[in-house]
Amino acid sequence: MFVIEEGKIPLPVVQHEEERKYSPDYVRISAASAMALRLKSGRFARDFAFGGINLLLNYEDGCYSDCGYCGLARTRPGHYEDRSFIRVDWPLYETELVIERIARYEPYMTRLCISMVTHGRAYKDTLDITQRITRRVKTPLSLLVAPPTLNRTKLQTFKDAGADMIGVGLDAVSERVFFDTRTNVPKGGLRWDNYWDIIYASRDIFGPWKVNVHAVVGLGETDAELIELFYHLKEHQIYTYLFSFNPEPDSRMANHPKAPITRWRRIQLVKHLIENYDLPRQAIGLDDEGNIARLKILGTDVEKILKTLDFGHPFETDGCPAANGEPGCTRPYGSYRPSEPYRDFPFTPTEEDLRQIRRELQLEDIIV
């Protein structure tokens, strides 16, 4: 994997002629991916291994969804190519150039991902790019899919073309929040049931632990709704990948506050304990508003918690694994700005990081 350093990433300069450069022949890639593929210069403040390459489809009319929190929302002001996505810049490159660089640096690649958007050409173009990639490289490939564009037959075609995992950006973890942020918006219309149909169909076709669901903390959900999702997906052998809401400028939720850091850390920890230590539902005490108030943990289980805190794994970035099972997609800056403290870590937290995490958790206030 590449070792790169964190710091200022130059903003892409989008030329006028790029307005006519669309998928499948052109794709946007995250700024960190562009750095890893030696297509853009940049530095990170800390050295860490990075080999997860993220591609994003590009169209003149962009994404047809209009989610209230998303940088790619249909009614967000400005030109589509100038918009950020999860507060990260996505410069535009020729698809064949990106794939050539992936093939050149394949020994350092850990995971590839194509992110779809809600668009009439998205399925066909994603299949096209998938086939181009899998003909050239063996690095495992994920698809972050747009459920309104898909059905079971198309999902099977993705698998036959060599896609390794399917991700679904559910984001809003309850039907109530989904309606408020993704349906009850000017150009809304996404369907909660459609998303779950694609999640379950993907699980049937790709198999256990080959599907992940993105959950955003801070859109207006309760801890109880998040916890129920964690248990439900674990029962179905589906991963939950956490993101911390970070408002996009000029989006409808630009002034919506982020989740407090203590709440975010406790959600990260409880999710880890559910997934890895079979934390029972009755061990989680909730207040009247449905938020975590107590963890009723036996003495030996407290030791498990402290041990997992020592390693810091609950607070690392959720992402699809590399071929060897190690973290493959670490998405630097998916939940925070470069100038802000890490909300999730694209590397193993240091001792200094762990001391800060413990202060943020305030575990002494909730462990019984």
N, C-alpha and C positions, 0 to 999 in steps of 0.2 A: 504494500500500500504506500501511497505517497505520504511523505511527511511535509506538511505545509504549515505556515504560520499565519496567525490571525491578525487582522488589522484593517486598514482601509481598503475597500474594493472599489476600483474605478467604476463609475456609472457607464453603462454602454451608450455609445453615440449611435442613435438610430437614424440612418439616412432615409431620405424620401423614397428612394427606389425600393427599400426594404418593405414598404407597404404592400408590394405586390409579391412578396416572397412567402408563400404559404405551405402548410403541410400537404402532402407528405415529403416534399422536396426540401423544405426548410423546417427547422424546429428551434424552439427556444430551450436553453439549458440554464440551470442555476449558475450563479456567479462562481460558487465553489467548484462546480463541475467544470466550468470553463477554465478555472485555474488548474485543476487536476489534469486536464487534457492539454495543458500548455497553449490554450487559445486566448488567455487573458492573464495579465500579470496581477499580483496581489500578495498580501502578506497577512498572516495570522499572528496574534500575540503569543500564542502557545503552540509548541510543536505537537502535532498529533497525526496519526495515520488516517488518510482519507482516500477512499476508493469507490464511493457510492455515487454513480452518475445519474442525474435526473433530467429527463427530457420532457418538454411540454409542447403540445400541439399549438399551432399558430394559424389564425384565420383573420381575414380582413374584418369580419363582423364579430370575431371573438367568441366568447362563451354565451350561449343563449339562456343560461340560468342567471338569476339575479339575487343571489344570497346576500343578506344584509351586511354580513361581516367580511365578504370576500373582496380581495383586490381586483379580481377579474370580473366582478359583477357587471351585468349588461348595462346598467344605467349609471355606473360610476363615471364621473366626468373625466374627460381627457381621451387621448388616442389610445387604442388598445395596446399597441406595442410599447407604449410608455408606462404601462401599469405594472406595478409589482404584484407578486403572488406570495402569500404568507410573508410579506415585507422583505422579500428577497428580489434582487434584480435578475432578470432572465434574458440575457443577450441572445440575439438571433443568429443562427449559423445554418449553412447548408447541411442537410442530413448526411450526405455521403462523407463530408469532411468530419463530422462528429463520429460517425461509425469508423472511419479510417483511423482516427485518433484512439478510439476505444480499442480497436484491434492492435494498434501499435503498442499501447500501454497495457494490454490485457493482463500481464502478470501482476499488475498493481491494482486491477479492478476487483472489487468485492461484490457489487450488486448494481444492476442497471434497472431503471424504472422509466416507463413512459406514462405521463399523466394525460389522460383524455380531458376534453371539455365537452359540454353539452352542445353538440353541433351535428348537423345532418351528415357530414362527411367523416365524423370522428371514428366510427367503427372501421370503415374501409381504410382510412389512412393509418390508424393504429395497427391494423393487420399488416399493411404494407411495410411499415417501419419495423414491426416485430420480425417479419420474414427476412428483411435485409440484415437485421442484427444477428439473428440466430444462424444465418448462413455463414457469418464471419467469425463469431466468437462463441465461447462456451460459458462465459460469465452468466450466472443466473439472472433472469429477467423478470421483473414484476410489472404488472399493469395496474395503475390506479384508474379505475374505470368510471364512466358516467352511466349510471343505471338507466336513464331514459332512452339511451341509444342501443340497449342490449336486450338479448333474450338467451335462453339456454343454448340454442344452436350456435349463436355467435360466441358464447363463452367456450363451448367445446372447440370451435374453430381456433380460438386463441390458444387453447392448450395444445391442439394438434400442431400449431405453428411454432411451438417451443416456449411459450410463456410459462414461467415456473410458479408464480404466485399472483393472486388477485387481491387488490386493495379496494375498499369502498369508503369513500369520504362521507360517511353518515354525518359526522361533525356534531349535529344536534342529537343528544342522546335520548330524548323522549319525544313522543309525538307532539306534545305541547310546545316544546322549544323549536322543533322542526317547523311547525306551523308558523310560529312567531318570526322566525329568522329566514326561512327558505320558501315559504308558501304565501304568507300574508305580506308580500312585498310588491312593488309596482309591476314587475315582470316575473312574478313567481309562477307557481304551478307544478313544482316537483311533488311527487307523491311518496309519502312515508311507506306505504305498502309496496310500492315498486322497488324501493331501496332494499327492503327486507327480502323480497322475492329474489333479487339478484344476489344478495348475501348468501341465502340458503342454496340457491342453484350453484353458485361458485363453490360452496362447501361440498356439494354432491359431486361436482365434476373434478375439482382439483384435489380433494381429499383433506384429511385432518391436518391442521396447522399449516395449510397452504393458502389461507384466506385471512386477511386482516381488515379491521374496521377502525377508521380514524374517529376519535372522540375529542372534541374541543372542550376544554374546561374554561368556563367563564362566559358562556352565552346566555345564561339565565337559568341553568339547570340547578337542581339540588344535588347534594352529595348522595342522597338516597337513590336518585335516578342513575347516577354514574355507577354506584355500587351494584345496582340491579343489572346493569349492562355487563359489568365485569363477570358476574356469576353466570349470566345467561350465555355469553360468548364462550366462556371456559367450558361450560357443559357441552357446547357444540364443537369444541376443539378449534375455535377461531381466536386469533390474537386480537387484543385491543391495543391500538397505538394512541398514546396521549399527545395532545398538543395543548399549549396554553394560549388562550385567546390573546392576540396582540392587535389593537385596532389599526386598521388601514386608513391613512388620511383620505378624506373625501368620501369614504364609504358611509352608509347610513348608520353604522355602529362606530363611527370614528370617535365619538365622545363616550362610548360605553366603557366602563372601567375594567381593567384586567382583574383576574382572580387574585386576591391577596396571596402573598408568597407562602404564608403559613398554611392556608387552605390547599394551595397547589402541592406543597410538599407532603401533606398528609394524604391527599388523594394518590400521589405517586406511591407512597409507602403502602397504603391499604391495598391498592391494586397488586403490588408485588407480593404481598402476603397472601392474598386470595389465590393468585396464579401459581405461586411457588411453595406455599406452606399450608394450603387448604384452610385458610382462616375461615371459621364458620360464621354464618350470618349473625348468630346470636352474640358473637364477640364484639360486634360493632354497635355502639350505642349512639342514637341520633337525638338531636334536640327537636323542639316543636316545629322548626322550619325544615327539618329533614337534613341537617348537616351533622357531620361527625362531632360528637361531644365526648365520647368515651371509647376506649379500647379495653375490653375486659379480658385481660391476658393472664394466664397462669405463669408462675415463676419461671418454669423451664422455657416457656414460649417467649418470655421477655428476653431471655438469653439469645434466642433465635433472631429476634428483632435487632438487638444490639450487634449481633454478628453480621447481619446483612447490612446494617448501617456502616460497619467498619469497611466493607468492600465498596459501598456506594452504588451498587447495581440498580436499586430502585429509581435512581435519579439520573441514570443515563438515558440517552435518546432511544425511544422505541423505534425500531425499523426492521425491515426484512433482513434475514441473516445472509451471510456469505455462504459459499458452498461448504465450508468446514463447520458451519453452525455458529461461528463468531459473528459479532455485529457487522452487518454489511452496508446498511444505509443509515448514516448518522445525521444527515440534514442539519448542518450548522446554521444557526439563526432561524430555525423554523418557528420558534416560540418567543424570541426576544431579539432586540436590536444588538448590533455589534458593540454599542456603547453601554449596554445594560448587563447586569449580572446574569450568569447562565441560569436558565430555568430548567433545561435538561442539558446533559453534558455529552458532547460527541466523543468523549474519551473517558477513561476511568478517573473519577474525582481524586484530587490529591488530598493529603491530610489537612491542608488549610481549607480546601473546599468542603471537606467533611465536617470540620468544626463549624463552618458557616451554615451548612445544611442542618446540623443539630440545633443551632440557635434558631433557625427559621421554623423547624418542626414544632418546638415547644412541647415535646412529648410528655414532659412532667405534668402538663395540664390535662391530659386526656387518658393516660394509662392508669387503669384501676388494678 
